[in-house]
Amino acid sequence: MFTMVGISGIVVNNLILYILIEFLFLHISIASLIAIQIAIFNNFIWNRKFTWKDRDMQGWDAIRKGLIKFTLVSWIAGGLNWLILLLLDYTTELHYIIANLIAILLASILNYLLNDFWTFKEKNTSGY
């Protein structure tokens, strides 16, 4: 499921990036930060519901703490994504969407590992 959630995040990230650059005329460095954060919220919602549904995150306090952890972890990978995107954008002739896809792919491995071992580490023993 992580892959399916990741694909939805890729779509969200690239769609927001495209809208912010092409229609709102934001610079890629700012547009990418906004797109990454919106994709992080998207991914948290779907990962909690599907990827790590067996992990204990019941109640608003647990969800809030999980979102904070997920956001922190995702910004470690998101920061890597952002740096790779800017590096590719400034040093190659790649279209920014292609550069972003490459950056997302490279950062996704780190993102999964950090979330699996920290954000969603607690197994749900209640059967839900």
C-alpha positions in Angstrom: 0.0 0.0 0.0 2.9 2.4 0.6 3.5 2.4 -3.1 -0.1 3.3 -3.9 -0.1 6.1 -1.3 3.2 7.2 -2.6 1.8 7.4 -6.1 -1.1 9.6 -4.8 1.5 11.8 -3.2 3.5 12.1 -6.4 0.3 13.1 -8.2 -0.6 15.7 -5.6 3.0 17.0 -5.4 3.4 17.4 -9.1 -0.1 18.8 -9.6 0.4 21.5 -6.9 4.0 22.2 -8.2 2.6 22.7 -11.7 -0.2 25.0 -10.6 2.0 27.1 -8.4 4.7 27.5 -11.1 2.5 27.8 -14.3 -0.5 29.7 -12.9 0.7 31.5 -9.8 4.2 32.1 -11.1 6.0 31.1 -7.9 9.7 30.3 -8.1 10.4 26.6 -8.2 12.2 26.7 -4.8 9.1 28.1 -3.1 6.5 26.1 -5.1 8.3 22.9 -4.4 8.2 23.5 -0.6 4.5 24.1 -0.7 3.9 21.1 -2.9 5.9 18.8 -0.7 4.0 19.9 2.4 0.6 19.3 0.8 1.8 15.9 -0.4 3.0 15.1 3.2 -0.6 15.8 4.5 -2.1 13.6 1.8 0.3 10.8 2.4 -0.2 10.9 6.2 -3.9 10.5 5.8 -3.7 7.5 3.4 -0.7 5.8 5.1 -2.5 5.9 8.4 -5.6 4.4 6.8 -4.0 1.8 4.6 -0.2 1.2 4.9 0.1 1.1 8.7 -3.5 0.5 9.7 -2.2 -2.3 12.0 -0.2 0.3 14.0 -1.6 1.8 17.2 -2.7 5.4 16.5 -6.1 5.8 18.1 -7.5 9.1 19.3 -6.8 12.7 18.4 -3.8 13.0 20.6 -2.1 10.0 19.0 -3.1 11.2 15.5 -1.7 14.7 16.2 1.6 13.2 17.6 1.7 10.8 14.6 1.2 13.7 12.2 4.0 15.7 13.8 6.4 12.7 13.6 5.3 11.9 10.0 5.9 15.5 9.0 9.3 15.7 10.6 10.4 12.4 9.0 8.8 13.4 5.7 10.7 16.7 5.8 14.0 14.8 6.2 13.1 13.0 2.9 11.3 16.1 1.6 14.5 18.2 2.2 16.4 15.6 0.2 13.7 15.8 -2.5 13.9 19.6 -2.6 17.7 19.7 -2.8 17.8 17.1 -5.6 15.1 18.9 -7.5 16.8 22.3 -7.3 20.2 20.7 -8.2 18.6 19.0 -11.3 16.7 22.1 -12.2 19.8 24.3 -12.1 22.3 21.9 -13.6 20.4 20.0 -16.3 17.9 20.7 -19.1 15.3 18.4 -17.5 11.8 19.7 -17.3 11.1 20.5 -13.6 8.3 17.8 -13.4 10.8 15.1 -14.6 13.4 16.4 -12.2 10.8 16.3 -9.4 9.9 12.7 -10.2 13.6 11.7 -10.0 14.0 13.6 -6.7 10.8 11.9 -5.2 12.0 8.5 -6.2 15.4 8.9 -4.5 13.9 10.4 -1.4 11.1 7.8 -1.1 13.3 5.0 0.2 14.5 7.1 3.1 11.0 8.3 3.8 9.6 4.7 4.0 12.3 3.5 6.3 12.1 6.4 8.7 8.3 6.2 8.9 8.3 2.5 9.4 10.8 2.5 12.2 9.7 5.7 14.0 6.3 7.2 13.1 4.2 4.0 12.8 6.4 1.7 14.9 3.7 0.7 17.5 1.8 -2.4 16.4 -2.0 -2.4 17.1 -2.7 -5.3 19.4 -6.4 -4.6 19.6 -7.2 -6.2 16.2 -8.3 -2.9 14.5 
